[in-house]
């Protein structure tokens, strides 16, 4: 018997996407049905991210828009969950008294009971040293890729990052529970498994470290592809790279956040490596995994970043030639150590520096992509092109986007594609005939 309908709107990173799937799994077990129309919903939950200023603003704005729905549906339960709920617990209900639930990332197990009790102005933002949501099967939205969270929290305390304060300290799931979830995902038809963690390769459970976990997952029958995100550079060790090399179903792609090319700025960010050490990490990857795609994160305009510091970032970009990058202007986040620093880089300087690294990365991405022309790439088809529904899209082993221009393929197919063009950030290809 259907209990009602729920609508979840998610902002931010893959961890938030995975958390929304956990919440959906809890609601599905209570016979609630997902809806794409918030006007039909009995429950609306906005899952929030506090890492980037824009994401949390959009989420809060959406709550105000949903307020009007309570006039036509007085029984509507409206909730704010996730990192902004954790961060702004002291003021959110004062500013938005119409909200019924405010739950931090470790409070999701009690959602079914709370719904039954029809609460108003209920808040639970207690952080846990144990909660990893073992035993809860997510209700997945995708048809090809399954997110599998292997750990929660963070112990790195980068000075610009609020994650340790909104998601708590690092704790890892048991190998057994992770393997069981992956087996279920494979049985449900998922072709690709993505292991998730704030610092995914910091995983440790009893005698197991991340490389040993990778081996256990790679050996599961039916797992065609394994990805993971996001690793911390310090934990990209030789053992991890050797395991990636030795298993064909572990994708040869590493997202290796740089943040800054200046050792001085890295120190101020409380990153645990220097420029030289980062470049050594890259050299180790290139040595053991020559075809590995390397992507990164870069922040410009961090407090104290001089023009010379910024030039160091450009120099590292030129040396590494990343396949792709996520690039941002620094914005202070409440409750972080960096918020105490004097933000002495003007918005104009931040914008100019951001534009320069975007332009440089576009050239580097085009260069890397053109190197694949004429090669045959194994591509997992995971959707249709937005511009042309007759064209399928997928990703290479090294995580490059491919648009299939010739030949028929179904979503979920893992096929060999001859790359015929690389005009920009995407590759074009056709099915390789045997």
Secondary structure, 3 states (H helix, E strand, C coil): CCCEEEEEEECCCHHHHHHHHHHHHHHHHCCEEECCCHHHCCEEEEEECCCCHHHHHHHHHHHHHHHCHHHHCCCCEEEEEEHHHHHCCCCHHHHCCCCCEEECCCCHHHHHHHHHHCCCCEEECCCCCCCCCCCCCCCCCCCCEEEEECEECCCCCCCCCCHHHHHCCCEECCHHHHHHHHHHHHHCCCCEEEEECCCHHHCEECCEEHHHHHHHHHCCCCCCEEEEECECHHHCCHHHHHHHHHCCCECCEEEECCECCCHHHHHHCCCCCCHHHHHHHHHHHHHHCCCCEEEEEEEECCCCCCHHHHHHHHHHHHHHCCCEEEEEECCCCCCCHHHHCCCCCCHHHHHHHHHHHHHHHHHHHHHHHHCCCCCEEEEEEEEECCCCCCCEEEEECCCCEEEEEECCCCCCCEEEEEEEECCCCCEEEEECCC
